[in-house]
Amino acid sequence: MINTVCFFEVPTGNFGSTQKFYGELFKWSFEKIPGPFRYYKIKMGSDTIKGGMTARQDPQHTSVNYVKVQSVQASLEKAQKLGAQVVVPTNPVPGTGWFAVILDPEGNRIGLWQEDSSAG
């Protein structure tokens, strides 16, 4: 469904302790995603929104909710016209889709997600 939250991401400076915290608190488990970067799928059950854990990029990097959009590029352009700042420009997730991250006018991080199996 377009324009709904579809994914969340938790940044961390210490994967071990952060995974231990969420594992003990919520019984979440974590699966390393293949590739050169450190990224983990958060496994919470089958009836839930999807989540991931990534390395913290900067001190202001907080949890990010991703909204599924028709077009990341069109949404970025519209967001900028409405006062948003682009934090992460459009990037592919090969074979899956495209993402970008903005700061809304109040400084909240919001991710944009576009499904596209031809992304690469």
N, CA, C and O atoms as a DFTB+ gen file, in Angstrom:
480 C
 N C O
     1  1       0.837      -1.169       0.000
     2  2       0.000       0.000       0.000
     3  2       0.892       1.246       0.000
     4  3       1.782       1.368       0.842
     5  1       0.667       2.146      -0.912
     6  2       1.452       3.362      -1.074
     7  2       1.145       4.359       0.058
     8  3       0.020       4.429       0.552
     9  1       2.160       5.119       0.451
    10  2       2.074       6.177       1.461
    11  2       1.751       5.659       2.856
    12  3       1.088       6.336       3.642
    13  1       2.226       4.450       3.157
    14  2       2.114       3.885       4.498
    15  2       3.496       3.480       4.983
    16  3       4.382       3.197       4.176
    17  1       3.685       3.451       6.290
    18  2       4.959       3.014       6.856
    19  2       5.121       1.523       6.551
    20  3       4.226       0.723       6.827
    21  1       6.262       1.164       5.984
    22  2       6.482      -0.217       5.562
    23  2       7.713      -0.844       6.214
    24  3       7.910      -2.056       6.117
    25  1       8.543      -0.037       6.877
    26  2       9.827      -0.541       7.365
    27  2      10.352       0.427       8.412
    28  3      10.087       1.626       8.336
    29  1      11.092      -0.082       9.389
    30  2      11.787       0.798      10.318
    31  2      13.221       0.332      10.438
    32  3      13.538      -0.828      10.173
    33  1      14.082       1.245      10.839
    34  2      15.503       0.954      10.921
    35  2      16.059       1.528      12.217
    36  3      15.799       2.681      12.562
    37  1      16.822       0.714      12.924
    38  2      17.438       1.111      14.184
    39  2      18.945       1.260      13.962
    40  3      19.606       0.291      13.589
    41  1      19.498       2.454      14.185
    42  2      20.938       2.622      14.066
    43  2      21.628       2.243      15.376
    44  3      21.044       2.355      16.453
    45  1      22.873       1.794      15.267
    46  2      23.619       1.436      16.470
    47  2      25.106       1.679      16.284
    48  3      25.629       1.620      15.171
    49  1      25.762       1.949      17.372
    50  2      27.216       2.040      17.396
    51  2      27.835       0.757      17.925
    52  3      29.054       0.588      17.887
    53  1      26.983      -0.159      18.426
    54  2      27.456      -1.429      18.984
    55  2      26.395      -2.500      18.719
    56  3      25.425      -2.628      19.466
    57  1      26.596      -3.264      17.648
    58  2      25.609      -4.268      17.248
    59  2      25.338      -5.281      18.356
    60  3      24.185      -5.630      18.610
    61  1      26.382      -5.750      19.009
    62  2      26.217      -6.786      20.032
    63  2      25.321      -6.354      21.172
    64  3      24.376      -7.063      21.519
    65  1      25.599      -5.207      21.757
    66  2      24.803      -4.774      22.912
    67  2      23.398      -4.339      22.502
    68  3      22.443      -4.562      23.246
    69  1      23.258      -3.722      21.331
    70  2      21.930      -3.296      20.886
    71  2      21.067      -4.507      20.552
    72  3      19.880      -4.529      20.879
    73  1      21.642      -5.503      19.912
    74  2      20.884      -6.721      19.615
    75  2      20.511      -7.453      20.902
    76  3      19.414      -8.003      21.006
    77  1      21.399      -7.464      21.865
    78  2      21.104      -8.098      23.157
    79  2      19.938      -7.383      23.833
    80  3      19.033      -8.034      24.355
    81  1      19.952      -6.047      23.829
    82  2      18.888      -5.264      24.442
    83  2      17.532      -5.608      23.822
    84  3      16.599      -5.971      24.538
    85  1      17.419      -5.497      22.498
    86  2      16.139      -5.754      21.834
    87  2      15.754      -7.229      21.880
    88  3      14.572      -7.567      21.949
    89  1      16.755      -8.105      21.841
    90  2      16.478      -9.532      21.942
    91  2      15.863      -9.894      23.279
    92  3      14.897     -10.654      23.346
    93  1      16.436      -9.340      24.351
    94  2      15.907      -9.634      25.685
    95  2      14.592      -8.905      25.957
    96  3      13.691      -9.461      26.585
    97  1      14.481      -7.669      25.488
    98  2      13.276      -6.892      25.749
    99  2      12.063      -7.400      24.969
   100  3      10.983      -7.568      25.535
   101  1      12.247      -7.645      23.660
   102  2      11.117      -7.999      22.797
   103  2      11.194      -9.400      22.193
   104  3      10.292      -9.813      21.465
   105  1      12.272     -10.134      22.494
   106  2      12.480     -11.475      21.918
   107  2      12.746     -11.418      20.409
   108  3      12.456     -12.374      19.690
   109  1      13.300     -10.292      19.932
   110  2      13.662     -10.180      18.529
   111  2      14.949     -10.959      18.279
   112  3      15.773     -11.110      19.181
   113  1      15.118     -11.453      17.050
   114  2      16.378     -12.066      16.636
   115  2      16.870     -11.322      15.394
   116  3      16.138     -10.531      14.799
   117  1      18.111     -11.585      15.014
   118  2      18.753     -10.795      13.974
   119  2      19.460     -11.707      12.996
   120  3      20.078     -12.699      13.382
   121  1      19.361     -11.355      11.715
   122  2      19.993     -12.142      10.651
   123  2      20.850     -11.211       9.802
   124  3      20.344     -10.241       9.237
   125  1      22.158     -11.504       9.710
   126  2      23.083     -10.684       8.920
   127  2      22.695     -10.752       7.453
   128  3      22.464     -11.835       6.915
   129  1      22.624      -9.606       6.813
   130  2      22.350      -9.520       5.382
   131  2      23.683      -9.684       4.651
   132  3      24.662      -9.033       5.017
   133  1      23.743     -10.542       3.623
   134  2      25.005     -10.729       2.887
   135  2      25.488      -9.427       2.255
   136  3      24.686      -8.589       1.840
   137  1      26.772      -9.274       2.189
   138  2      27.350      -8.093       1.557
   139  2      28.446      -7.494       2.404
   140  3      28.686      -7.941       3.526
   141  1      29.112      -6.488       1.878
   142  2      30.262      -5.900       2.563
   143  2      29.894      -4.990       3.731
   144  3      30.748      -4.699       4.569
   145  1      28.651      -4.539       3.805
   146  2      28.259      -3.628       4.878
   147  2      27.619      -4.411       6.016
   148  3      27.120      -5.518       5.812
   149  1      27.635      -3.836       7.211
   150  2      27.020      -4.479       8.378
   151  2      25.563      -4.052       8.453
   152  3      25.246      -2.909       8.781
   153  1      24.696      -4.986       8.144
   154  2      23.262      -4.721       8.192
   155  2      22.566      -6.013       8.602
   156  3      22.892      -7.094       8.111
   157  1      21.614      -5.884       9.498
   158  2      20.908      -7.051      10.015
   159  2      19.406      -6.892       9.833
   160  3      18.845      -5.827      10.089
   161  1      18.770      -7.957       9.393
   162  2      17.314      -8.018       9.359
   163  2      16.846      -8.286      10.786
   164  3      17.394      -9.147      11.474
   165  1      15.832      -7.548      11.225
   166  2      15.240      -7.794      12.536
   167  2      14.083      -8.761      12.337
   168  3      13.161      -8.490      11.567
   169  1      14.138      -9.884      13.033
   170  2      13.093     -10.905      12.907
   171  2      12.177     -10.831      14.124
   172  3      12.587     -11.095      15.254
   173  1      10.908     -10.460      13.855
   174  2       9.950     -10.238      14.937
   175  2       8.733     -11.144      14.853
   176  3       7.938     -11.179      15.792
   177  1       8.565     -11.856      13.791
   178  2       7.373     -12.662      13.583
   179  2       6.823     -12.386      12.196
   180  3       7.329     -11.523      11.478
   181  1       5.791     -13.115      11.825
   182  2       5.292     -13.028      10.453
   183  2       4.250     -11.940      10.242
   184  3       4.030     -11.529       9.102
   185  1       3.609     -11.465      11.287
   186  2       2.522     -10.501      11.149
   187  2       2.937      -9.069      11.472
   188  3       2.128      -8.291      11.977
   189  1       4.180      -8.717      11.187
   190  2       4.669      -7.414      11.615
   191  2       5.272      -6.632      10.460
   192  3       5.561      -7.182       9.397
   193  1       5.453      -5.354      10.688
   194  2       6.206      -4.496       9.783
   195  2       7.646      -5.028       9.772
   196  3       8.076      -5.650      10.743
   197  1       8.376      -4.797       8.713
   198  2       9.753      -5.268       8.632
   199  2      10.685      -4.254       9.275
   200  3      10.382      -3.063       9.333
   201  1      11.839      -4.748       9.762
   202  2      12.804      -3.871      10.393
   203  2      14.225      -4.285      10.095
   204  3      14.487      -5.423       9.706
   205  1      15.146      -3.347      10.281
   206  2      16.557      -3.608      10.073
   207  2      17.406      -2.846      11.073
   208  3      16.943      -1.892      11.699
   209  1      18.653      -3.275      11.220
   210  2      19.610      -2.608      12.103
   211  2      20.844      -2.259      11.277
   212  3      21.394      -3.101      10.567
   213  1      21.263      -1.013      11.384
   214  2      22.376      -0.514      10.586
   215  2      23.379       0.206      11.480
   216  3      23.073       0.550      12.621
   217  1      24.559       0.427      10.958
   218  2      25.573       1.189      11.694
   219  2      25.157       2.659      11.748
   220  3      24.677       3.216      10.760
   221  1      25.347       3.273      12.901
   222  2      25.031       4.694      13.061
   223  2      25.960       5.501      12.157
   224  3      27.176       5.313      12.183
   225  1      25.385       6.400      11.358
   226  2      26.151       7.185      10.390
   227  2      26.703       8.487      10.961
   228  3      27.735       8.981      10.508
   229  1      26.009       9.044      11.961
   230  2      26.454      10.282      12.594
   231  2      25.742      10.390      13.941
   232  3      24.788       9.651      14.184
   233  1      26.178      11.289      14.820
   234  2      25.573      11.379      16.163
   235  2      24.069      11.674      16.155
   236  3      23.367      11.303      17.096
   237  1      23.569      12.331      15.114
   238  2      22.145      12.648      15.037
   239  2      21.320      11.549      14.375
   240  3      20.105      11.687      14.232
   241  1      21.965      10.467      13.973
   242  2      21.270       9.369      13.284
   243  2      20.383       8.628      14.287
   244  3      20.874       7.909      15.157
   245  1      19.085       8.814      14.151
   246  2      18.113       8.158      15.024
   247  2      17.324       7.132      14.226
   248  3      17.522       6.992      13.020
   249  1      16.437       6.419      14.894
   250  2      15.592       5.449      14.209
   251  2      14.851       6.122      13.064
   252  3      14.482       7.293      13.146
   253  1      14.640       5.362      11.999
   254  2      14.001       5.891      10.798
   255  2      12.813       5.011      10.429
   256  3      12.940       3.789      10.351
   257  1      11.664       5.632      10.201
   258  2      10.510       4.935       9.640
   259  2      10.496       5.199       8.143
   260  3      10.635       6.343       7.711
   261  1      10.329       4.150       7.351
   262  2      10.289       4.277       5.900
   263  2       8.852       4.224       5.419
   264  3       8.065       3.384       5.854
   265  1       8.520       5.134       4.514
   266  2       7.189       5.195       3.928
   267  2       7.293       4.712       2.481
   268  3       8.134       5.183       1.715
   269  1       6.436       3.778       2.127
   270  2       6.412       3.253       0.763
   271  2       5.756       4.290      -0.148
   272  3       4.631       4.727       0.098
   273  1       6.477       4.677      -1.203
   274  2       5.997       5.691      -2.136
   275  2       5.998       5.141      -3.561
   276  3       6.645       4.135      -3.852
   277  1       5.273       5.811      -4.429
   278  2       5.238       5.421      -5.841
   279  2       6.585       5.664      -6.500
   280  3       7.067       4.837      -7.274
   281  1       7.200       6.824      -6.181
   282  2       8.477       7.210      -6.769
   283  2       9.316       7.949      -5.730
   284  3       8.909       8.998      -5.231
   285  1      10.484       7.404      -5.406
   286  2      11.373       8.071      -4.462
   287  2      11.781       9.432      -5.003
   288  3      11.769      10.420      -4.268
   289  1      12.142       9.494      -6.274
   290  2      12.613      10.756      -6.840
   291  2      11.536      11.832      -6.799
   292  3      11.813      12.964      -6.402
   293  1      10.318      11.500      -7.199
   294  2       9.220      12.477      -7.169
   295  2       8.920      12.902      -5.728
   296  3       8.631      14.071      -5.470
   297  1       8.988      11.958      -4.799
   298  2       8.731      12.286      -3.389
   299  2       9.825      13.170      -2.817
   300  3       9.543      14.066      -2.021
   301  1      11.084      12.929      -3.216
   302  2      12.183      13.790      -2.769
   303  2      11.980      15.220      -3.250
   304  3      12.142      16.169      -2.483
   305  1      11.629      15.368      -4.509
   306  2      11.424      16.697      -5.071
   307  2      10.290      17.425      -4.354
   308  3      10.410      18.606      -4.028
   309  1       9.198      16.719      -4.113
   310  2       8.055      17.325      -3.423
   311  2       8.432      17.685      -1.984
   312  3       8.087      18.761      -1.496
   313  1       9.137      16.782      -1.314
   314  2       9.545      17.027       0.079
   315  2      10.424      18.268       0.179
   316  3      10.257      19.077       1.092
   317  1      11.356      18.420      -0.752
   318  2      12.231      19.590      -0.742
   319  2      11.430      20.875      -0.945
   320  3      11.709      21.882      -0.295
   321  1      10.454      20.853      -1.825
   322  2       9.605      22.028      -2.047
   323  2       8.818      22.374      -0.786
   324  3       8.466      23.532      -0.562
   325  1       8.545      21.356       0.035
   326  2       7.789      21.564       1.274
   327  2       8.692      21.874       2.469
   328  3       8.206      22.012       3.592
   329  1      10.017      21.985       2.232
   330  2      10.927      22.386       3.294
   331  2      11.806      21.292       3.863
   332  3      12.515      21.529       4.841
   333  1      11.783      20.105       3.286
   334  2      12.627      19.008       3.775
   335  2      14.051      19.150       3.245
   336  3      14.303      19.831       2.251
   337  1      14.960      18.494       3.932
   338  2      16.371      18.440       3.535
   339  2      16.704      16.986       3.229
   340  3      16.322      16.094       3.986
   341  1      17.407      16.738       2.138
   342  2      17.819      15.378       1.787
   343  2      19.048      15.019       2.611
   344  3      20.057      15.723       2.576
   345  1      18.956      13.910       3.357
   346  2      20.070      13.419       4.167
   347  2      20.815      12.325       3.406
   348  3      22.045      12.299       3.387
   349  1      20.063      11.427       2.783
   350  2      20.622      10.354       1.961
   351  2      19.903      10.412       0.614
   352  3      18.689      10.218       0.558
   353  1      20.635      10.677      -0.471
   354  2      19.989      10.732      -1.782
   355  2      19.526       9.337      -2.218
   356  3      19.827       8.343      -1.557
   357  1      18.815       9.276      -3.302
   358  2      18.298       8.010      -3.817
   359  2      19.427       7.008      -4.029
   360  3      20.429       7.302      -4.680
   361  1      19.239       5.811      -3.459
   362  2      20.198       4.708      -3.582
   363  2      19.441       3.431      -3.908
   364  3      18.302       3.262      -3.473
   365  1      20.061       2.523      -4.674
   366  2      19.404       1.251      -4.953
   367  2      19.667       0.224      -3.859
   368  3      20.699       0.258      -3.189
   369  1      18.729      -0.673      -3.694
   370  2      18.936      -1.926      -2.980
   371  2      18.753      -2.969      -4.078
   372  3      17.625      -3.294      -4.448
   373  1      19.878      -3.499      -4.606
   374  2      19.819      -4.319      -5.812
   375  2      18.741      -5.407      -5.765
   376  3      18.645      -6.183      -4.814
   377  1      17.937      -5.429      -6.830
   378  2      16.904      -6.435      -6.984
   379  2      15.685      -6.230      -6.098
   380  3      14.774      -7.057      -6.098
   381  1      15.657      -5.119      -5.330
   382  2      14.575      -4.913      -4.366
   383  2      13.879      -3.575      -4.546
   384  3      12.651      -3.523      -4.623
   385  1      14.650      -2.485      -4.615
   386  2      14.023      -1.176      -4.733
   387  2      14.990      -0.034      -4.521
   388  3      16.207      -0.198      -4.609
   389  1      14.420       1.137      -4.238
   390  2      15.173       2.374      -4.066
   391  2      14.800       3.003      -2.741
   392  3      13.662       2.884      -2.288
   393  1      15.774       3.683      -2.108
   394  2      15.468       4.383      -0.877
   395  2      16.192       5.720      -0.836
   396  3      17.171       5.945      -1.548
   397  1      15.685       6.592       0.012
   398  2      16.308       7.872       0.311
   399  2      15.851       8.248       1.716
   400  3      14.883       7.687       2.230
   401  1      16.549       9.197       2.337
   402  2      16.181       9.658       3.677
   403  2      16.170      11.180       3.675
   404  3      17.071      11.823       3.135
   405  1      15.143      11.737       4.282
   406  2      15.009      13.187       4.396
   407  2      14.886      13.590       5.861
   408  3      14.601      12.764       6.727
   409  1      15.106      14.865       6.114
   410  2      14.748      15.487       7.389
   411  2      13.536      16.354       7.098
   412  3      13.581      17.214       6.219
   413  1      12.452      16.133       7.833
   414  2      11.283      16.995       7.648
   415  2      11.616      18.382       8.194
   416  3      12.680      18.554       8.789
   417  1      10.751      19.372       8.016
   418  2      11.070      20.725       8.482
   419  2      11.341      20.828       9.987
   420  3      11.923      21.815      10.438
   421  1      10.930      19.830      10.765
   422  2      11.197      19.824      12.208
   423  2      12.455      19.034      12.568
   424  3      12.808      18.938      13.743
   425  1      13.141      18.463      11.555
   426  2      14.369      17.725      11.794
   427  2      14.185      16.236      12.028
   428  3      15.139      15.562      12.415
   429  1      12.988      15.698      11.807
   430  2      12.738      14.256      11.956
   431  2      13.179      13.514      10.700
   432  3      12.898      13.946       9.581
   433  1      13.866      12.401      10.893
   434  2      14.282      11.570       9.763
   435  2      13.106      10.730       9.287
   436  3      12.414      10.097      10.084
   437  1      12.891      10.735       7.976
   438  2      11.861       9.911       7.344
   439  2      12.501       9.251       6.134
   440  3      13.132       9.920       5.316
   441  1      12.339       7.939       6.021
   442  2      12.844       7.221       4.869
   443  2      11.767       7.103       3.811
   444  3      10.577       7.045       4.121
   445  1      12.192       7.069       2.561
   446  2      11.300       6.853       1.433
   447  2      11.690       5.547       0.779
   448  3      12.878       5.288       0.588
   449  1      10.727       4.720       0.433
   450  2      10.993       3.405      -0.142
   451  2      10.134       3.187      -1.371
   452  3       8.923       3.407      -1.341
   453  1      10.764       2.752      -2.453
   454  2      10.069       2.428      -3.696
   455  2      10.444       1.007      -4.088
   456  3      11.618       0.719      -4.319
   457  1       9.473       0.125      -4.165
   458  2       9.755      -1.240      -4.596
   459  2      10.059      -1.245      -6.090
   460  3       9.366      -0.596      -6.873
   461  1      11.100      -1.983      -6.481
   462  2      11.483      -2.080      -7.885
   463  2      12.496      -3.211      -8.032
   464  3      13.667      -3.052      -7.687
   465  1      12.046      -4.339      -8.539
   466  2      12.936      -5.505      -8.656
   467  2      14.063      -5.284      -9.662
   468  3      15.027      -6.050      -9.676
   469  1      13.961      -4.245     -10.511
   470  2      15.030      -3.974     -11.466
   471  2      16.079      -3.007     -10.925
   472  3      17.024      -2.660     -11.633
   473  1      15.920      -2.566      -9.668
   474  2      16.895      -1.633      -9.091
   475  2      18.265      -2.288      -9.032
   476  3      18.380      -3.489      -8.785
   477  1      19.265      -1.520      -9.252
   478  2      20.598      -2.107      -9.193
   479  2      21.616      -1.103      -9.368
   480  3      22.805      -1.419      -9.347
